[in-house]
């Protein structure tokens, strides 16, 4: 039987070679090579991180912060390169979620089986 870590590295390689990852990589490079898109994308990521940090600390997000985030999201959605990047990221996330469901199936079956009570 193959070492489980070897299988994990094979899976990593398969993800790197996947169409979904390569589309994401190309989209990311397109955004990073466009100064306007890069600046807008970084502003979007910074805004996301700030709001997530506040939520994790249990702090309230102000209406002003919500409005600023909404404005940044609207700008990002209107930029074709960034929109493409986000679509490609979503496709890769779907693939990874499918893989996660597959590899956690033994745990789901073990803990989800009412006969083992």
Protein Blocks (a to p, Z undefined) as FASTA:
>chain_A
ZZfklmmmmmmmmmmmpmklmmmmmmmmmmmmmmklmmmmmmmmmmmmmmmmmmmnopac
dfklmmmmmmmmmmmmmpmklmmmmmmmmmmmmmmmmmmmmmmmmmmmmmmpmklZZ
